[in-house]
Amino acid sequence: MSKITSYILADVAEHDASDIYDYTQETHGTRQAETYLAGLETTLGSLVEQPNLGRERPEIREGLRSFIYEQHTIFYRIMSDHLRIVRVLHSRRDMPRHF
């Protein structure tokens, strides 16, 4: 396996991030929404550097991993040279139902 050098958001994960931004902006303001998403991006960068930080989630899907960022859980797969971010879901959600 090559070194992981980047992450790619699946379309649905991009939609999740957009929803997170919209909700946070509506309830807490633009500054907080931008701060939260910047922290999410920093966390994704940390996962690129150490992809095994997240725990394996075979009970949901084989090869799926998760890592918690504040109120959300990042679901991802380790690919040959990148991380594929599958979903970013609020931690209170019924996770398996969204896969």
C-alpha positions as CSV (number, residue, x, y, z in Angstrom):
1,M,0.0,0.0,0.0
2,S,1.2,3.5,-0.9
3,K,1.5,6.3,1.6
4,I,-1.9,8.0,2.3
5,T,-1.5,11.6,1.0
6,S,-5.0,13.0,0.8
7,Y,-8.7,12.5,1.5
8,I,-11.6,12.5,-0.9
9,L,-15.2,13.1,0.2
10,A,-17.9,10.9,-1.2
11,D,-20.8,12.9,-2.6
12,V,-23.0,12.0,0.3
13,A,-20.2,13.1,2.8
14,E,-20.0,16.5,0.9
15,H,-23.7,16.8,1.4
16,D,-23.3,15.9,5.1
17,A,-20.6,18.6,5.5
18,S,-22.9,21.1,3.8
19,D,-25.8,20.2,6.1
20,I,-23.5,20.6,9.1
21,Y,-22.5,24.0,8.0
22,D,-26.0,25.2,7.2
23,Y,-27.4,23.9,10.5
24,T,-24.5,25.5,12.5
25,Q,-24.8,28.8,10.7
26,E,-28.5,28.9,11.3
27,T,-28.3,28.0,15.0
28,H,-24.9,29.5,16.0
29,G,-23.9,31.9,13.3
30,T,-21.5,32.1,10.4
31,R,-18.3,32.4,12.5
32,Q,-19.1,29.2,14.5
33,A,-20.0,27.3,11.3
34,E,-16.7,28.3,9.7
35,T,-14.8,27.4,12.9
36,Y,-16.5,24.0,13.2
37,L,-15.9,23.1,9.5
38,A,-12.2,24.2,9.8
39,G,-11.8,21.9,12.8
40,L,-13.4,19.1,10.8
41,E,-10.9,19.7,8.0
42,T,-8.0,19.7,10.5
43,T,-9.3,16.4,11.9
44,L,-9.4,14.9,8.3
45,G,-5.9,16.0,7.8
46,S,-4.9,14.2,11.0
47,L,-6.5,11.1,9.8
48,V,-4.5,11.3,6.5
49,E,-1.4,11.4,8.6
50,Q,-2.5,8.6,10.9
51,P,-5.2,6.6,9.1
52,N,-5.4,3.9,11.8
53,L,-6.5,6.4,14.5
54,G,-10.2,5.5,13.8
55,R,-11.7,2.3,15.0
56,E,-12.8,-0.5,12.7
57,R,-16.5,-0.8,12.2
58,P,-17.2,-4.2,10.8
59,E,-20.6,-4.3,12.4
60,I,-21.6,-1.6,9.9
61,R,-19.5,-2.5,6.8
62,E,-16.3,-4.4,6.3
63,G,-13.3,-2.1,5.8
64,L,-15.2,0.9,7.4
65,R,-13.5,2.9,10.1
66,S,-14.8,5.8,12.3
67,F,-13.4,8.7,14.2
68,I,-15.3,11.1,16.4
69,Y,-14.9,14.9,15.9
70,E,-16.8,16.8,18.5
71,Q,-20.6,16.1,17.9
72,H,-20.0,14.1,14.7
73,T,-18.6,10.8,13.6
74,I,-16.5,10.6,10.5
75,F,-16.8,7.3,8.6
76,Y,-14.0,6.5,6.2
77,R,-12.2,3.8,4.3
78,I,-8.4,3.5,3.8
79,M,-7.7,3.2,0.1
80,S,-4.3,2.6,-1.6
81,D,-3.2,6.3,-1.5
82,H,-6.0,8.3,0.1
83,L,-8.9,8.2,2.6
84,R,-12.4,8.0,1.2
85,I,-14.6,9.9,3.6
86,V,-17.9,8.0,3.4
87,R,-20.2,9.9,5.8
88,V,-20.0,12.6,8.5
89,L,-23.0,12.0,10.8
90,H,-24.1,13.5,14.1
91,S,-23.2,11.1,16.9
92,R,-26.8,10.7,18.1
93,R,-27.9,9.2,14.8
94,D,-28.6,5.6,14.2
95,M,-25.4,4.9,12.3
96,P,-26.0,1.6,10.6
97,R,-29.3,2.9,9.1
98,H,-27.3,5.5,7.1
99,F,-25.3,2.9,5.2
